[in-house]
Amino acid sequence: MTIKPDFSQAIPGNLGKVHFIGIGGSGMSGIARMLIKAGHKVTGSDVRESKNILELRALGAEIVIGHDAKNLGDADTVVVTSALWPTNPEYVLAQEMKLPILHRSQALKYLTLGKKLISVAGAHGKTTSTGMVVTGLKNLGVDPSFVNGGVIAAYNSSSASGDSDLFVIEADESDGSFLYYDTAVALITNVDPDHLDHYGSLENFEAEFARFANQAGDFVVISSDDEGAVRVTKLITNNRVITFGFAATADVRIVEIDATGAQVSFTLEYEGGRYSTSLLIPGKHNAINAAGAFAVLVGLGFDPEKSLIAISEFAGTERRFELHGEIRGVRVYDDFAHHPTEVSAALQGARAVVGDGRLVTVFQPHLYSRTRLFAKEFAQALAASDEVVVLDIYAAREDPEPGVTGALIADAFADQQRMHYVPNWDDVPKAVAAIAKAGDFVITMGCGDVYRQVPGILKELGN
């Protein structure tokens, strides 16, 4: 198994020269970018080249592809992620040298010290909601610092240092690290069951979200609709709670929604006022995300009408229904959805845009435990597609489980004529190209490396 965060490790007063093991991810690269701006010398390593690594090198970071003990160099502090294996040679040497080894959440906390922190948590919707809060603040004339789990399209970055005292972060619940921050405002998008391999039970999962909410210094924003969030709300003792959603009891209530087109339109009711807008992105789920971001802004004291206008300029994040190209009349998108609820929401949004074309979803399951627990739910969510190609599992931080493969999802799919299980990575582009026809939408989907299939699919479509 991979390493667990060690929050007993004190954060040094000065990190000095910082080495990141696995520097290329959105979260790690975002933190590295901010440390470079703060004047730190940054080095790092990862398993492959990426856009993030190229951008960090341009900022002065020294990054090596491949993991080797010598990459550690003369680092003063080491930053790691929960996806790191304890046998990693750089990690092993850092332990032997007794260097401070910080989980990425600890490095992020270091950056947030002295700031008013807005932490966005939830099983899904975090990245988009964080982007909406940041966009809203910027359009209201505030310059927040932020670290997001994905690149915000309008700013072409997943992180930035701002001039105000506000700091917005995507807080990761997968390993419990979201409890580590000194949060002033907690936004909980939902409490859909996930990461039960870490928490052990649904009750523990929900209890930790309640703890996250109760630690918030100023106020909590939480869904009024999600069943888990409703249960967590009953456990919240925080003095100020703002709920959002479709429920009649919601403080920020969504009404008159139209999610049938490429831009979702809706009206919010809040404290007797009604405020309407259209987003630049599709989907009912994005109207819900916008309502949560709106609740954060009005909770901070911003004008409701101006807040919604500010949020409506959000143009999306990378890997959220992101168009990569069109060949032979087939448009190829990529999306980060990796939980059954996310998959369902993403496909509903895509269906509103596709028109008369077909949806061809290329899905890569993420984690053995999640696949084992939710195989039937994934199959049901993917049924919104016209054709489905299922890959094998992206293992990430877990050891393989005997008998747990992508076939669990494929076999649970009701209409086997529309299901194509392709476990061999190299066979995927040809399989997709053989299915797709002019007018179709192809969507690669998952939070692993399925996006790397996009160039091959476009090439095969061209052939």
N, C-alpha and C positions, 0 to 999 in steps of 0.2 A: 504493500500500500504506500501511498504518497505521504509526505510529511504533514504534520498538523501544526497550526500556528502556535508558537511559544510566546505567550503574552507576558511571561515572567521576565523575558529579556528586556532590560531597561533600554530606552531609546537614548543614544548618546546626545549630549548637548550640541555637538557638532559632528555631522556624519563624515566629514572629510571626503576622501576619494571613495566613491560608491560603485560597487560591482553588482550588476543585476544578472542573476542566473535565470534565463528565459525572458529576455528583455523585449521580445517582439510583440507580445500581446497588447491589446488596447489599454488595459489597466496599467501594466508595467511600463509600457512605453510612455504613457501619459505622465506617470510619476517621474520617470527619468527625464522627460522634457522639462518639467518644472524645476527639478533639481539642477539641471544645466543652467537654466535661467537664473537660478538663485546663486550661481557661481561655483557649484560643485563640479569636480572632474568626475565623469561618468564612463565606466567601461561595462561591457556585457557580453553575453553569449546567447545563442539560440540554435535551434536545429536546422533552420532554413532562412534564406533571405526573405525579406518582405518590404512592403512600402514603409512600414513604421521604422524598420531598421535603416533604410536608406535615408529617411528624414532625420533620424537621430545622428547618423554619421555626418550629415550636412551641418548639424549643430555643434559638432565637435566630439561626439561620443566615439570611443574605440570599441568596435564590436566584432567578435569572432564567431564564425559559423562552426558548430560542433562544440561539445563539452569536453574540456580537458583541464586538469588541475593547474596547468601553467597559465590558464586564462585569468586566474585570480590576481596575478601580478602583486602589486604592493597596495592592494585595496585596504581601506580602513574600516569599511562597513560593507556587509553583503546583504542584498535584498533578494528574497525568494518568493515563490508562489506556492499555493497548496497543490498545484499540479506536479510538483517536483518530487522525484523519487529519492529516497534517502541514500541510495548508492551513487548519486551524481558525484563525480570526482571533485568538482569545484566545491560542492557543499561539504564533502568529507574533509577536504583540506581546510576549509574555513573553520570547521569544528576543531580540527587538530591544532590550528593556530589560535584558537580561542578568540576569533574575531566576533564582533557583534553581528549576529545573523537576525535580520528583521524580516518578518512577514510583510508582504506589500502593504497590508493595512496599517502596520506600524509606521512604515515610511510615509504613507498618506497622512496618518495622524500628525506626524512631525510637520508636514506642510500646512496642516489646518490649525496649528496652535495659534491662539490669539484671534481667531476668526469666528464669526457667527455661522455655524455649520447647518446646512440643510441637507439631510441624508435621505436618499430615495431608496426604499427597499420593497421587495415583493418577489413572488415566484416568476413573474414576467411583467413586461411593460416598463422596467426600470430605466433602460437606456433611452427610450423615447420620452418618458416622463421627465427624466433629468434634462434632456435636450430642450424640452418645452419650457421648463422652469428657467434655464439659462437664457434661452431666446427671449422669453417674456421679460426677464430682468434687464437684459441689454436693450431691448426696445423701449423700456420704461426709463432709460437713461442711467441705469446702474451697471457697473462693470464688475461682475463677480469673478472670483477664481472658480475653476471647476475641473473635476476629473470625472470623465464619463467612461462607460464600458464600450463605447463605439464613437466613431468620428461623427461630429455634428456637421452636416453638409455645408451649412452657411459659413462656418468658420474653418472648415477643412482641418479640424483638429479634435482630438478627444480630451484635450486639457489646455488650460491657459491660466496665467496669473493675472488677476484683475486688481484694480485700484481700490475697490470698496472693501468693507469688512465682511461681506457675504462670501461664503464658499459653498458650492453645490457639488455633492458627490453621489455617484451610484454606489450604494452600500451593499456588499455581497453577503447574502444570508447562507450561502452554500456550506460554509465552514464555521459559521457563528461569528465571523469577524465584524459583522455590522454592529455588534454590541460594544465594540471597543472604542468607538468614537465619542467625543463630547458633543453630542447632537443637540442643537437648539430646536430645530423643526424637523419632525419625522414625517415623511410621506410614505404610506404603505399602499401600494397599488392593488394588492390582493394577497391572500395567504393560501393560494392553491397548493395542495400537497406536492412536495418535491424534496429532494435531498434527504429522504427518510433513512438512507444508508448512514448518514451522519447523525441524525437526531434520534433514530431508533423507533420513534412512534409519532403519529400525527399530533398527539397531545403535547409532546415535548416541542415539536415544531411550532405549534401555535403559542405555547407558553413563552418561547424565546421571542416571538414577535411582540407579545404583550410586554415583555421586559424591555425590548427595544423602544416601544412606545412610551412606557413609563419613565424611561431615562431621558426623554426629550425635555430640554429645559424650558421651552416656550410653549409649543403646542404640537398636536398630532393631527395629520390629515389621513383619513382612511376610507376605503371603499364601503359604501352602504349596501352593495349588492352581492359581493363575493361571500359565499357561505362561511369560509374560514375567517375572513375579515370580520364578519358579523359576530362570530364566536369570540374573536380576539377583542373586539370592542367592549364586550361585557367584562373583560379582564383588565381594562385600562382604568387606572386611577388618576391619570394626568388631569389637571384642572381644566384644560381647554382641548376639546376634540372637535374637528370639523369633518363631517362625512360628505361623501360625494357619490353620485350615481343616479340611477333611475328610480330608486325607492322613494315612495311618497314622503318618507321621514328624512330624506337627505337634506343636509344644510345647503349644499350645492346640487341642485336637481337638474338632470338632463331631460328636456322635453322637445317635442317636435323635430325628431332627428330624421334625416334623409341620408342613408348610407348606400344608395343605389348607384352612385356615379363615381367618377375619379376623385372627387373632392367631397368629403363628408360635411354636411351642413347640420346645424343643431342650435337649440336655444337653451340657455341656462337660466334657472331661477335662483336668485340669492337675495335674502333679506328683503323680499318684496319687489325686487327689480327683475326685469327680464332682459337678457343680453344674447344677441344672435351673432353667428359668424359661420364662415366656411373655412375649413382647413385646406392646405395645399396638398394634403395626402388623403387617401381613402380609408374607409373602414370604421365601423361602429366602435371597435376597440380604441381607435385613436381619439374619438370624441370623449370616451371615458378617460383616457390619459390626459386629455386637455382639461377636463373638469377637475382632475386632481391637481394639475399644475395651477389652474385658476384659483383653487382653494388655498394653495400655498401663498400665492401673490396677495389675495385679499386678506389672508390671515396676517401677512406682514404689514398690512395697512394701505396697500395700493388701491387705486380707484377700480371698481369692478369693470366698467365699460372699457377703460383704457387697458386693463389687464388682459381681457379677452382678445382685444385687437392685437396686442403685443404678442400673445401666444399664437395667434392665427398665422403669423408670418413664419412659423417653424416649417422648414423645408425637408425634414427627415434626417435620418442618420444612415451611415453606410451599413450594408447588409440588412436593411429593413425594406423589403420590396424594392430593391435597387436594380434598375435596368442596366444591362451590360452590353446589349447589342441586338441587332435584328438581321437575320440571314434567311433568305428564301421565304420572307413573310412570317417567320417565326421569331417572336421576341423572347429573349432569355433574361430572366430575372434571378436574383439571389436573395434569400431571406434567412434570418438568424433563428427562426422559430424552432424550438427543440423540446417543448412540453406539449402534451395533447391540446391544452387550452389555447396555447400560442398558435399551434398548427391550424386549429379550427378558425381562429380569428384572422390569421394571415390569409387563409384560403377564401374566407368570406369577403375580405377586402379585395382580393384578386378577382373574385367572381364579379364584383361590381364594376371592374374595369375591363374585363376580357371581352364583353359583348357576346358575339356569336361564336367566338373561338373556343377551343378546348383548353382546359388546364392540365398540363402534364407536370406532375410534381416528382422531383428527384430527391428522395428523403434519405438522409444519413442519420440513423439513431445515434444518440450520444449517451454513453455510460451503460454498462451491463445491468446495473441495478435498476436504472430508470426503464430500460427496455423490458426487463423481467416483470417489473411492477405494473407497467402501463401499456403492454403490447396490444391488448384489446382496445384500449382508449385511443392509441395511435392509429390503429386500423380504422376505427370509427371516424376519427377526425380527417384522415386522409381520403375517406370516401367522398368528400366534397370535390375531389379531383375527378377528371374524366379518365386519366391514365396515371398510374403510379409506378415509379421505379424505386425500389428499396435497395439500399446498399448495405454492407455489413457495418458493424458497430464501430464508432470512433471511441476508443477505450478511455482516453484522457488519463485520469488519475487512478483507475481501477485495474486490478488483475482480471484476466478472463475468467468467466464462469462457464463450466461445462454445460453444453446444451443451450446456451444463451447466445443467439445470433440474430441478425436482421430477419431471418426466416420466421421468428416468432410473430413479428408484425405481418409479414407477407401471408402466413398461413391463417392469420385471424381475419384477413380481409374477406368481406362477404362475396364479392364478385371477382373470382380468380381470373376472369378474362381481361380484367382491367389492371391486374397486378403483375408486375415483372420484378422478380427478385434477382439482382445482379451482384453477387458477392465479390466478383473479381473487379477491382478498381479500374483496370485498363479497358475492360469491356463496356464501361458505362457510356462513354460518348457515342459509340456506334449504336448501342441499344436505344438511346434517347433519339438519335437522328432517324432511326428506322420508324419510330412511333410518330414523331412530330410532323404536322402538315401546316401549310400556309394558313395563317390566322390564329395559330395556337400560341399559348403562353407556356413556356417552359420555366419552371421555378426550382432551382436547387435550394434545398432547405435543411437546416441543421446548424448547430453551433460548433461543429468540428471543423474539418478542412474540406467539406464538400464544395465550397466556393472554388476550389482549385480545379474542379471539373468544368467550370464555365468556358475557359479557352478551348478545351478539347471538344466540347459540345458545339461551340460556334464553328470550329474548324470542320467537324464532321457534317454539320448542316450545310456548309459551303460545298462539301464534296458531293 
